[in-house]
Amino acid sequence: MHPEPLLSTPVDVVLHIGTGKTGTSSLQFFFRDNRHHLAERGYLYPRTPGNARHGRLVLFASPDDELASYAHWPRQPQSDPATFRRVFRRRLLREIEEAGLPRVLMSDEELYKASVPTLRRLGRFTGRIARELRVICYLRRQDDHMVSRYQQGVKTGWVSRLDAWSRQDMSDLYDYAGRLEQHQQLLSPHTMVVRRFEQGAFVDGSLHQDFLDAAGIDARAAEMVHTVDRNKSLDAESVEFLRLLNLHRVENEGATPGLVDNRALVPRLAAVSTGPTLTLPESVLDGFMAQWHETNQRVAEDYFGEHDGRLFREPRRTGHTTTEQRLDPARLDHFMTLADLGEELHAPLRRLAEREAAP
């Protein structure tokens, strides 16, 4: 027997799972700022999972032992996992019922890389509320994604250098064929929509319009509200300064890599980041992309009908980049003033900068 539905009338669910670093923040703020436009077309963008990004959705579906790996878990008002899930489910179901709309849109990029237990639990939940489930996923060429992901990781506390970090096994994330197959099996969507994160592939050259098309939403993005980009890139110097600050906090203050809150500092760095962005040598990036040649071919054929096996049409980004990850200690004063760091941090950060800049 199938479990009883959780809603008096099941709804169509559109689930945007990422991947991360494919304009997800831009899309989520677009959804937030256009809730009324979406509602006019029968789509609820609920507030219970989050105002813009629906970060509570992955927490709701994750087993207890995985919650500590999410930086936003400690910020939830209910610290007990069982209480959090109970309150979340009650509020989300009530919000859907009260809206009375036939379709629900939810978006959280963490779902793309979620574990098997998390996806299985989420699949059971959506199976009980959804009349039909549509899953939308954007894919970005792996070398560009990897470099961008590293910068995002440093923003949240990573301490490794790019060249060392890039040598780890990333097949769990970048085997796109395997990942999509896993989502198909565990979420059991009625429709799986896969799009390339490439400017030339977007409908009307617009990511927002492309998503509306992928979701089947009859609307013109140009006629809706747009917000400024909230996830600006940092140049190589700023990334290295932030990495040094993370390293100090980990080595001297007991911080955990990946769980450092740099949200107040990143906008200050982004505002003056005019230098080249960090990348890896072309030969290294070529080797990195070669790992995914076969699985990319499968995705190209299965989801795009590309018989030549080419998943991505646009070349990697090479303009205004550098492979040098180093901060000249003479530049440290500039960044410490910009970050408004206390005097007690100046001397230890200078020693650390000199250590890390040494040949």
C-alpha positions in Angstrom: 0.0 0.0 0.0 1.2 3.5 -0.8 1.2 6.1 2.1 -1.7 8.5 2.2 -1.0 11.9 0.5 0.0 14.7 2.9 -2.1 17.3 1.1 -5.8 17.4 0.5 -5.1 18.0 -3.1 -1.7 17.0 -4.5 0.2 19.6 -6.5 2.7 19.6 -9.4 6.2 20.1 -8.0 9.1 21.7 -9.9 12.3 21.0 -8.1 15.4 23.0 -9.1 18.5 21.1 -7.8 21.3 23.2 -9.1 24.1 22.5 -9.7 25.8 25.1 -7.6 27.7 27.8 -9.4 25.2 27.9 -12.3 23.4 31.1 -11.4 21.4 29.5 -8.6 21.6 32.6 -6.4 20.5 34.8 -9.2 17.5 32.5 -10.0 16.5 32.2 -6.3 16.4 35.9 -5.8 14.5 36.2 -9.1 11.9 33.7 -7.7 11.8 35.6 -4.4 11.2 39.0 -5.9 8.6 37.6 -8.3 6.5 35.5 -6.0 3.4 37.5 -7.0 4.1 37.0 -10.7 4.6 33.3 -10.2 1.4 33.0 -8.1 -0.5 34.7 -10.9 0.6 31.8 -13.1 -0.3 29.2 -10.5 3.1 28.6 -8.9 3.9 29.0 -5.2 7.4 29.8 -4.3 7.1 28.9 -0.6 8.8 30.9 2.2 9.0 28.0 4.7 12.1 26.4 3.1 13.8 29.9 2.9 13.0 33.4 1.7 15.2 33.1 -1.4 17.3 29.9 -1.4 15.4 26.9 0.0 18.2 25.8 2.2 16.0 24.2 4.8 14.7 21.6 2.3 18.0 19.7 2.3 18.1 19.9 6.1 14.6 18.5 6.3 15.6 15.5 4.2 19.1 14.8 5.6 19.7 12.2 8.3 20.8 13.4 11.7 24.5 12.5 11.2 24.7 14.7 8.1 23.3 17.9 9.5 26.6 19.1 11.0 28.1 19.3 7.5 25.8 22.1 6.6 26.9 25.6 7.6 23.3 26.8 7.9 22.2 24.1 10.3 23.4 25.9 13.5 21.4 28.9 12.5 18.0 27.1 12.6 15.7 28.0 15.5 15.0 24.3 16.3 18.2 22.7 17.3 16.7 19.2 17.7 16.5 17.5 14.3 13.2 15.7 15.0 11.6 19.0 16.1 13.0 20.8 13.1 11.6 18.3 10.7 8.2 18.2 12.4 7.9 22.0 12.4 9.2 22.3 8.9 6.8 19.8 7.4 3.8 21.2 9.2 4.5 24.8 8.1 5.3 23.8 4.5 2.1 21.8 4.1 0.1 24.5 5.7 1.6 27.1 3.4 0.8 25.0 0.3 -2.7 24.3 1.5 -3.4 28.0 2.3 -2.0 29.2 -1.1 -4.4 27.0 -3.0 -2.2 27.0 -6.0 -1.8 23.9 -8.3 2.0 24.1 -8.6 4.9 24.5 -6.2 8.5 25.6 -7.2 11.4 24.8 -4.8 15.1 25.5 -5.3 18.2 24.4 -3.4 21.5 23.6 -5.1 22.6 21.4 -2.2 20.2 18.8 -3.5 22.4 18.0 -6.6 25.2 16.6 -4.4 23.0 15.3 -1.6 23.7 11.8 -0.3 21.7 8.7 -1.2 19.8 8.7 2.2 18.9 12.4 1.7 17.6 11.9 -1.8 15.7 8.8 -0.8 13.9 10.6 2.0 13.2 13.6 -0.2 11.8 11.3 -2.9 9.4 9.8 -0.4 8.3 13.2 0.7 7.7 14.6 -2.8 6.0 11.3 -3.7 3.4 12.1 -1.1 2.7 15.7 -2.1 3.3 15.7 -5.9 0.9 14.8 -8.6 3.8 15.2 -11.0 7.4 16.0 -10.2 9.7 17.9 -12.6 13.4 18.1 -11.7 15.6 20.8 -13.3 19.4 20.7 -13.3 21.9 22.9 -15.0 25.3 21.6 -15.9 28.5 23.7 -16.3 31.7 22.4 -17.9 33.7 20.8 -15.2 36.9 22.8 -15.4 35.1 26.2 -15.1 32.9 24.8 -12.4 35.8 23.4 -10.4 37.7 26.7 -10.4 34.6 28.7 -9.5 33.7 26.1 -6.8 37.1 26.5 -5.2 36.6 30.3 -4.9 33.2 29.7 -3.3 34.8 27.2 -0.9 37.4 29.7 0.3 34.5 32.1 1.0 33.2 29.6 3.5 36.5 28.6 5.1 38.6 26.3 2.9 42.3 26.5 3.5 43.9 24.3 0.8 45.6 25.9 -2.3 43.8 25.4 -5.6 46.4 23.2 -7.2 46.5 20.8 -4.2 42.7 20.8 -3.8 42.1 20.1 -7.5 44.0 16.8 -7.3 41.4 15.0 -5.2 38.8 12.6 -6.6 35.8 14.6 -7.7 33.9 11.9 -9.6 31.1 12.0 -7.1 30.3 15.6 -8.3 31.5 15.7 -11.9 30.4 12.3 -13.2 27.3 14.0 -14.5 25.8 10.9 -16.1 26.1 9.0 -12.8 24.7 11.8 -10.8 21.7 12.3 -13.0 21.0 8.6 -13.0 21.0 8.6 -9.2 18.5 11.5 -9.1 16.3 9.6 -11.6 16.3 6.5 -9.4 15.9 8.1 -6.0 13.5 11.0 -6.8 11.6 9.3 -9.6 10.6 12.4 -11.4 8.0 12.3 -14.1 10.2 14.8 -16.1 13.9 15.4 -15.8 15.0 18.6 -17.5 18.8 19.1 -18.0 20.2 22.4 -19.4 23.6 23.6 -20.3 24.9 26.5 -18.3 26.2 28.4 -21.3 25.2 31.8 -22.4 24.7 30.7 -26.0 22.3 27.9 -24.9 19.9 30.1 -22.9 16.5 30.9 -24.3 16.8 34.5 -25.6 20.3 34.6 -24.0 18.7 34.9 -20.6 19.2 32.4 -17.7 15.9 33.6 -16.1 14.0 33.1 -19.4 15.7 29.7 -19.9 14.6 28.5 -16.5 11.0 29.6 -17.0 11.1 27.6 -20.3 12.6 24.6 -18.5 9.9 24.7 -15.8 7.1 25.2 -18.3 6.1 28.6 -16.8 4.4 30.7 -19.4 6.0 34.1 -18.5 8.4 36.6 -20.0 11.4 37.2 -17.7 11.9 40.6 -19.2 8.5 41.7 -17.8 9.4 40.5 -14.3 11.5 42.0 -11.4 15.3 41.6 -11.6 17.8 42.0 -8.8 21.5 42.7 -8.9 24.1 39.9 -8.9 24.7 38.9 -5.3 27.5 36.4 -5.8 30.4 38.4 -7.3 33.7 36.9 -8.1 36.9 37.7 -6.1 40.2 38.2 -7.8 43.2 36.0 -7.1 44.7 38.3 -4.5 41.4 38.5 -2.6 41.0 34.8 -2.6 44.5 34.3 -1.3 44.0 36.8 1.5 40.7 35.1 2.5 42.5 31.7 2.5 45.2 33.1 4.8 42.5 34.5 7.1 40.8 31.1 7.1 44.1 29.4 7.8 44.7 31.6 10.8 41.3 30.9 12.2 41.7 27.1 11.8 45.3 27.0 13.2 44.8 29.4 16.0 41.1 29.8 16.8 39.8 26.2 16.4 37.7 27.0 13.3 36.6 24.2 11.0 37.5 24.4 7.3 34.4 25.0 5.3 32.4 26.2 8.3 33.8 29.8 8.6 31.4 32.7 8.3 32.9 35.2 5.9 29.6 36.7 4.8 30.4 40.2 6.2 33.9 40.3 4.6 33.3 38.9 1.1 31.3 42.0 -0.2 34.1 44.3 0.9 36.6 42.2 -1.0 34.4 41.9 -4.1 33.9 45.6 -4.3 37.6 46.1 -5.0 38.4 42.9 -6.8 39.6 44.2 -10.2 42.6 41.9 -10.7 42.7 38.6 -12.6 40.9 35.6 -11.2 42.6 32.4 -10.1 42.8 29.4 -12.4 45.1 26.4 -13.2 47.4 25.9 -16.1 45.8 24.9 -19.4 47.5 21.5 -19.4 46.1 20.7 -16.0 42.6 21.8 -17.0 42.8 19.7 -20.1 43.7 16.7 -18.0 40.9 17.4 -15.6 38.3 17.6 -18.4 39.6 14.4 -20.0 38.4 12.5 -16.9 34.8 13.2 -17.8 34.9 12.7 -21.6 33.0 9.4 -21.6 30.3 10.4 -19.1 29.8 13.8 -20.8 29.2 11.9 -24.1 26.5 9.9 -22.4 24.8 13.0 -21.1 25.0 14.7 -24.5 23.4 11.7 -26.2 20.8 10.9 -23.5 19.6 14.4 -22.6 20.4 16.5 -25.7 20.3 14.0 -28.5 23.8 15.1 -29.5 25.2 12.3 -31.6 28.6 13.8 -31.8 28.9 13.4 -28.0 29.8 17.0 -27.3 28.1 18.1 -24.1 29.5 21.6 -23.9 29.7 24.0 -26.9 31.5 26.9 -25.4 35.3 27.0 -24.5 36.6 27.4 -21.0 37.0 30.9 -19.7 40.6 32.1 -20.1 40.4 35.9 -20.1 41.8 38.0 -17.3 43.1 35.0 -15.3 46.3 34.0 -13.5 47.7 30.7 -12.2 49.7 32.4 -9.4 48.2 31.9 -6.0 50.3 34.2 -3.9 49.8 37.3 -1.8 52.8 39.6 -1.6 53.2 40.3 2.1 53.7 44.0 1.2 50.0 44.0 0.1 48.8 42.7 3.4 48.2 46.1 5.0 45.8 47.0 2.2 43.7 43.9 2.8 43.8 44.1 6.6 42.5 47.7 6.4 39.9 46.7 4.0 38.7 43.9 6.2 38.9 46.2 9.3 40.7 43.5 11.3 41.8 44.2 14.9 45.4 45.1 15.6 45.9 41.7 17.4 45.5 39.9 14.1 48.0 42.0 12.1 51.3 40.4 13.4 50.1 36.7 13.2 48.6 37.3 9.7 51.9 38.9 8.5 53.9 35.9 9.8 51.4 33.6 8.0 51.5 35.6 4.8 55.3 35.5 4.8 55.3 31.7 5.4 52.8 31.0 2.7 54.5 33.3 0.1 57.9 31.7 0.6 59.2 29.6 -2.4 
